[in-house]
Amino acid sequence: MAGLRPAAAFDSPESRNYEAANRIVKCADGPGPTPRQVVADIRHIRRADPQPVLTGMEASACAYWHHRPARRTPLGSPAAPPVLLVASAHDPVTPIEGARRLRELLPGSRLVTLDDDYSHGVFASRGNACVDGAVAGYLVDGEVPVADVRCAGPGLPVPAAAAPSE
């Protein structure tokens, strides 16, 4: 398997999907398990349940990830590279206020906000060219926007009480 490259690198719109982005972030965030650890974990789970629903096993893909930096710079350090944060303006899982506070703690970081949206996964899942373009530029070319980016969202649902009656 060594030396195989995916059919589409993460440099085209066809390759920009939520699962690919999720794997890149998770695998780059920390040390992944070894292939031996992955197999041992699966065998342990199967002893408990011969037909398990294998969820939460995303780390297994990281056993083959070879793009980790040799040394990590602590977050918030002036020596750390700028971070691109992405958030939905009305995300119920990770409120926008947290993204704004984190941006203030990370020198040189920028925030891409999808306005009028309430989803949790924004990049490569909402089909928003503004968000996807800014994030792909950061991930593929290391481009950090000169300022925070605000992208027009799809609109928020109208509460039933406020909807016009027929």
Secondary structure as the mmCIF struct_conf table of DSSP 4:
data_model
#
loop_
_struct_conf.conf_type_id
_struct_conf.id
_struct_conf.beg_label_comp_id
_struct_conf.beg_label_asym_id
_struct_conf.beg_label_seq_id
_struct_conf.end_label_comp_id
_struct_conf.end_label_asym_id
_struct_conf.end_label_seq_id
TURN_TY1_P TURN_TY1_P1 ALA A 2 GLY A 3
BEND BEND1 ALA A 7 ALA A 8
TURN_TY1_P TURN_TY1_P2 PHE A 10 ASP A 11
BEND BEND2 SER A 12 SER A 12
HELX_RH_3T_P HELX_RH_3T_P1 PRO A 13 SER A 15
HELX_RH_AL_P HELX_RH_AL_P1 TYR A 18 ASP A 29
BEND BEND3 GLY A 30 GLY A 30
HELX_LH_PP_P HELX_LH_PP_P1 PRO A 31 THR A 34
HELX_RH_AL_P HELX_RH_AL_P2 PRO A 35 ALA A 48
BEND BEND4 PRO A 50 GLN A 51
BEND BEND5 GLY A 56 GLY A 56
TURN_TY1_P TURN_TY1_P3 GLU A 58 GLU A 58
HELX_RH_AL_P HELX_RH_AL_P3 ALA A 59 CYS A 62
TURN_TY1_P TURN_TY1_P4 ALA A 63 TYR A 64
BEND BEND6 ALA A 70 ARG A 71
HELX_LH_PP_P HELX_LH_PP_P2 ARG A 72 PRO A 74
TURN_TY1_P TURN_TY1_P5 LEU A 75 GLY A 76
TURN_TY1_P TURN_TY1_P6 PRO A 78 ALA A 79
BEND BEND7 ALA A 80 ALA A 80
HELX_LH_PP_P HELX_LH_PP_P3 PRO A 81 PRO A 82
STRN STRN1 LEU A 84 SER A 88
TURN_TY1_P TURN_TY1_P7 ALA A 89 HIS A 90
BEND BEND8 PRO A 92 THR A 94
HELX_RH_AL_P HELX_RH_AL_P4 ILE A 96 LEU A 105
BEND BEND9 LEU A 106 LEU A 106
TURN_TY1_P TURN_TY1_P8 PRO A 107 GLY A 108
STRN STRN2 ARG A 110 LEU A 114
BEND BEND10 ASP A 115 ASP A 116
BEND BEND11 HIS A 120 HIS A 120
TURN_TY1_P TURN_TY1_P9 PHE A 123 SER A 125
BEND BEND12 ARG A 126 ARG A 126
HELX_RH_AL_P HELX_RH_AL_P5 ALA A 129 ASP A 141
BEND BEND13 VAL A 146 ALA A 147
STRN STRN3 VAL A 149 CYS A 151
BEND BEND14 PRO A 154 PRO A 154
HELX_LH_PP_P HELX_LH_PP_P4 LEU A 156 PRO A 159
HELX_RH_3T_P HELX_RH_3T_P2 ALA A 160 ALA A 162
BEND BEND15 ALA A 163 ALA A 163
HELX_LH_PP_P HELX_LH_PP_P5 PRO A 164 SER A 165
#
